[in-house]
Amino acid sequence: MSSFAPEPIIHLGGITLTNSLLATVLVDFIIIVGVIILAKNIKAIPNLFQNMVESIIETFYNLTETIASKRTPKIFPYFMSFFLFILVANWSSLIPGFGSIGFFEEEKHFVPILRGATSDLNTTLALALISAFATHALAIKTTGIKEYVSRYLSFNPINLFIGVLEIISEITKIISLSFRLFGNIFAGEVLLLTTAGIFAFLLPIPFLLLEIIVGFVQALVFGMLTMAFMAILTTSHHEVEAAREIEGR
């Protein structure tokens, strides 16, 4: 991988398709086809594969329930959507050919046809922005616009200062989510390409196994952080006060 920025592959009029965008389309295709196949093969008496899928979903649902409580039905779809997309994006970039099959531009610069979607900062930043937008939209829908605004604006100087800190915190969340995912995946792909260039047969295997674990962990971290942010912002002041009263007893 030669640059941080994605390289253009196809120009369609005023639209430029980059190698990371093509990888994103591939990830979408894999997920959509997988969902269609699963939906058509759901049975009343599940087979081994269906049992495995249901067990995984139940595990993640229970995990969400421990954090989001009664808001789990609203938050769980977002959690699983982010987790599945990022997981498939991370693991698909480990397929042989990603980052190594391409063409030379001006006989010097190598341009891979496919580049891992999450190794592009544009993709991870877009995911972080979608996460933030969905979190705040869900907060407004759940707690109401009046209580949502009161988190950030107040006539009380102390509460107003806290609200400003909250706004800064929301911005840092976007930066943190995007750069954490991008940095880990981009560094992993550079490491794999470097080791493959030194010795292509045995040396990359331990690093490849490590990147499989890293890809899973990063997808889980992104999804769980989104879930936690949603659980926090959708909790009303009345629920917090009621919980404190119960704890006080």
C-alpha positions in Angstrom: 0.0 0.0 0.0 1.7 3.2 -1.2 -0.5 6.0 0.2 -2.9 6.9 2.9 -5.4 8.2 0.3 -7.4 5.8 -1.8 -6.4 5.7 -5.5 -8.9 6.3 -8.3 -9.7 3.2 -10.5 -12.5 4.2 -12.8 -13.8 7.6 -13.9 -17.5 7.7 -14.9 -18.1 11.2 -16.1 -17.8 13.4 -13.0 -17.8 10.4 -10.6 -14.5 8.8 -9.5 -14.6 5.2 -8.2 -11.6 4.5 -5.9 -10.2 1.1 -4.9 -11.6 1.4 -1.3 -15.1 2.3 -2.7 -15.0 -0.8 -4.9 -14.1 -2.8 -1.8 -17.0 -1.2 0.1 -19.4 -2.2 -2.7 -18.1 -5.7 -2.5 -18.7 -5.8 1.3 -22.3 -4.6 0.8 -22.8 -7.3 -1.9 -21.5 -10.0 0.4 -23.7 -8.9 3.3 -26.8 -8.5 1.2 -26.4 -11.9 -0.5 -25.7 -13.5 2.8 -28.9 -12.0 4.4 -31.0 -13.2 1.4 -29.6 -16.7 1.6 -30.2 -16.9 5.3 -33.7 -15.5 5.0 -34.6 -18.1 2.4 -33.2 -21.0 4.4 -34.7 -20.3 7.8 -36.5 -23.4 9.1 -38.7 -24.2 12.0 -36.4 -27.0 13.0 -33.0 -25.3 12.6 -29.9 -27.0 11.2 -26.4 -26.7 12.6 -25.6 -23.5 10.7 -28.9 -21.8 11.7 -28.3 -22.8 15.3 -24.9 -21.2 15.2 -26.2 -18.0 13.7 -29.1 -17.8 16.2 -26.7 -18.5 19.1 -24.4 -15.7 18.0 -27.3 -13.2 17.6 -28.7 -14.2 21.0 -25.3 -13.7 22.6 -24.9 -10.2 21.2 -28.5 -9.4 22.0 -28.0 -10.4 25.7 -24.8 -8.3 25.7 -26.7 -5.3 24.5 -29.5 -5.9 27.1 -27.0 -5.8 29.9 -26.1 -2.2 28.9 -29.2 -0.8 27.2 -31.9 -2.6 29.3 -35.4 -1.8 27.9 -33.9 0.2 25.0 -32.3 -2.9 23.6 -34.8 -3.4 20.7 -34.0 0.1 19.4 -30.3 -0.1 19.9 -29.5 -3.7 18.9 -30.1 -3.3 15.1 -27.5 -0.4 15.0 -25.0 -2.4 17.0 -25.2 -5.5 14.8 -25.2 -3.4 11.6 -22.0 -1.7 12.5 -20.4 -4.9 13.8 -21.3 -7.0 10.7 -20.3 -4.3 8.2 -16.9 -3.6 9.8 -16.2 -7.3 10.5 -16.8 -8.2 6.8 -14.8 -5.2 5.7 -11.9 -6.1 7.9 -11.8 -9.8 7.1 -12.4 -9.4 3.3 -9.3 -7.2 3.1 -7.3 -10.2 4.2 -8.3 -12.2 1.1 -5.4 -12.8 -1.3 -5.4 -10.1 -4.0 -6.5 -7.2 -1.8 -3.7 -4.6 -2.1 -1.5 -6.9 -4.3 -3.4 -7.2 -7.6 -3.5 -4.0 -9.6 -1.7 -1.9 -12.2 1.2 0.5 -12.5 0.4 4.2 -13.1 3.0 6.0 -15.0 5.2 2.8 -14.8 6.2 3.7 -11.2 3.2 4.0 -8.9 1.4 0.7 -8.2 -2.3 1.0 -7.8 -4.2 -1.9 -6.2 -7.7 -2.6 -7.7 -9.1 -3.4 -4.3 -8.1 -1.8 -1.0 -9.6 -2.6 2.4 -12.6 -0.4 3.0 -11.7 0.3 6.6 -8.1 1.1 5.7 -9.5 4.3 4.1 -10.0 7.2 6.6 -12.9 8.4 4.5 -14.8 5.2 5.2 -14.1 5.1 8.9 -14.9 8.8 9.3 -18.2 8.2 7.4 -19.0 5.3 9.8 -18.2 7.5 12.8 -20.5 10.3 11.5 -23.3 7.9 10.8 -22.9 6.5 14.3 -23.0 10.0 15.8 -26.0 11.0 13.7 -28.0 7.8 14.5 -27.1 8.2 18.2 -28.4 11.8 18.5 -31.5 11.0 16.3 -32.4 8.1 18.6 -31.8 10.3 21.7 -34.2 12.9 20.4 -36.8 10.3 19.4 -36.5 8.6 22.8 -36.2 11.4 25.3 -37.8 14.3 23.4 -36.3 17.4 21.9 -36.7 19.5 25.1 -34.6 17.1 27.3 -32.1 16.6 24.5 -31.4 20.3 24.1 -31.2 20.7 27.9 -28.1 18.4 27.9 -26.2 21.1 26.0 -27.9 24.4 26.7 -28.9 25.9 30.1 -29.4 29.2 31.8 -27.4 27.9 34.7 -23.7 28.8 34.0 -22.4 25.6 35.5 -24.7 23.4 33.4 -24.0 25.5 30.4 -20.2 24.9 30.9 -20.9 21.2 31.2 -23.0 21.3 28.0 -20.1 22.9 26.1 -17.8 20.1 27.4 -20.5 17.6 26.2 -20.4 19.1 22.7 -16.6 18.9 22.6 -16.9 15.3 23.9 -19.2 14.4 21.0 -16.7 15.8 18.5 -13.8 13.8 20.1 -16.0 10.7 19.9 -16.2 11.0 16.1 -12.4 11.5 15.8 -11.7 8.6 18.2 -14.0 6.1 16.5 -12.7 6.9 13.0 -9.0 7.1 13.7 -8.9 4.0 16.0 -10.5 1.8 13.3 -8.5 3.3 10.5 -5.1 3.2 12.3 -5.4 -0.5 13.4 -6.6 -1.8 10.0 -4.2 0.4 7.9 -1.2 -0.6 10.0 -2.1 -4.3 9.8 -2.4 -4.2 6.0 1.0 -2.4 5.7 2.5 -5.0 8.0 1.1 -7.9 6.0 2.3 -6.4 2.7 5.8 -5.8 4.2 6.2 -9.3 5.6 4.9 -10.8 2.3 7.5 -8.8 0.4 10.2 -10.3 2.6 9.1 -13.9 2.6 5.8 -14.7 1.0 5.1 -18.2 2.2 5.5 -18.8 6.0 6.4 -15.4 7.6 3.0 -13.7 7.0 0.9 -16.5 8.6 1.3 -15.5 12.3 0.6 -11.9 11.3 -2.4 -13.0 9.2 -3.9 -14.8 12.2 -3.2 -11.7 14.4 -5.1 -9.5 11.9 -8.1 -11.9 11.9 -8.3 -11.3 15.7 -7.7 -7.5 15.3 -10.4 -7.3 12.7 -12.9 -9.0 15.0 -11.9 -6.9 18.0 -12.1 -3.6 16.1 -15.5 -4.4 14.8 -16.7 -5.3 18.2 -15.2 -2.2 19.8 -16.8 0.1 17.3 -20.2 -1.6 17.7 -20.0 -1.6 21.5 -19.0 2.0 21.8 -21.8 3.0 19.5 -24.2 0.9 21.7 -22.8 2.5 24.9 -23.2 6.0 23.5 -26.8 5.3 22.4 -27.6 3.8 25.8 -26.2 6.9 27.6 -27.9 9.5 25.4 -31.3 7.7 25.4 -31.4 7.6 29.2 -33.6 10.5 30.5 -32.9 12.5 33.6 -35.9 11.0 35.3 -34.5 7.5 34.9 -31.1 8.6 36.3 -32.8 10.1 39.3 -35.0 7.1 39.9 -31.9 4.8 39.7 -30.1 7.0 42.3 -33.1 6.8 44.6 -33.1 3.0 44.4 -29.4 2.9 45.0 -29.8 5.2 48.0 -32.3 2.9 49.6 
